[in-house]
Amino acid sequence: MFETKIRKVGNSAVMTLSAELLAILDAKEGDTVFVVRGDDGSLKIMTHDPSVAAALEAAEIVMDENRSLLAALA
C-alpha cells in the first residue's frame, strides 16, 4: 500500500507519486496514466488505455473465429 497527499497547484489538485510507485507502474514523468473506477468504487491506475486493450481482445476473438477465411484472403 502506498500513501500520498493531495495538494492544490493552481486550479488543480495533484498527487505526488514516489519513485517507487513510478517504478511499479513502469512510468516516468510526462507519461499518461489512466484511472479506472471499479465496480466496488476502487480506483486502478494503469499505464495503458483500457479501451485499446478491450479492442485488441475483441479483434483476437474475431480473428480466431475466422482464421480460415483470413488465411484465404492473405
ABEGO torsion letter per residue (X at the ends): XBBBBBBBBEABBBBBBBAAAAAAAGBBBGBBBBBBBBAAGBBBBBABBAAAAAAAAAAAAAAAAAAAAAAAAX
